[in-house]
Amino acid sequence: MYSREFIHNFLSKAYSTENLIRSVERDLQSANRNFLIAEYNNEIVGYAQTSQVSNEEYELRRIYVRPEYHKMGIGKYFIQEFIQVLKPIKKLFAWVAKENHIGRAFYEKSGFMESEEMIEIIEGHSKTQVRYELVITNE
C-alpha cells in the first residue's frame, strides 16, 4: 500500500518507543483515552488505544498485534476489554486503509460494519480510508 521509505519514516516517527511512551502517559492522565497492552510469555505482543468522541462513542485509534501472534484472539480480546472498560459505550469505530485487506477482514469478523469512506492525505500520499463501526447493545 505504501512505499518502503514512507513506511519506515512514518513508523520511526509515529510509533517510536518514545512516542508510544508519551501516548501511554497521556492516556493515563486523560479520562477520554485508554491504552491496553497485550503480553504473552512476558513479552509485549500488541497494543490498542481508544479516544472518546462523544458521550457513548469511541474511536479505536490503534490496534496492533505482532504478525507472529495473529489469529490468537488478541485483537478480539482488545475489543472485548474496551467494551467492558468503556461502559456505557454504544459505538466503537475505526478507520482502515481500503487496501488493508487483513485489517478489514479482522473488523468484519469482529462484527464491525463498513459505514463510509474518505480520502486521507499523509505526507503527500493520498489513500482511501474506510470507517468500520461496531454498534454495542446493552445486554
Salt bridges, closest charged atoms under 4 A:
ASP27 OD1 - ARG33 NE 3.64
GLU43 OE2 - ARG66 NH1 2.48
GLU57 OE2 - ARG131 NH2 2.91
GLU59 OE1 - ARG61 NH1 3.51
GLU68 OE2 - ARG66 NH2 2.43
GLU114 OE1 - ARG104 NH2 2.99
GLU117 OE2 - LYS98 NZ 3.03
GLU123 OE2 - LYS13 NZ 3.78
GLU133 OE1 - LYS91 NZ 3.60
GLU133 OE2 - ARG131 NE 2.75
